[in-house]
Amino acid sequence: MLLTMILQAAAGAALGKAGIAIAAAVAAFAAAFGISKIGQSALEAGARQPEQAGHYRMTAIIISALIEGACLFAIVVCIIAK
């Protein structure tokens, strides 16, 4: 009984820290994937309509900044949870 409680406490502490690290990694990966999809779409749209390429570029930069902000917020939450 005592051994089970000790193992559960040790596993809970280790899994908590590992879970936080995995959550931060997933947030960073999701942001990188989202930004890559935005870049791909902006390049394709600029190739279809070259006269609007500047507009697409500015929109992509703004959306990428919003995604980066959400990613940083998620990582800060993970660090605070630690």
Beta strands, then each sheet from edge to edge (+ up, - down):
end
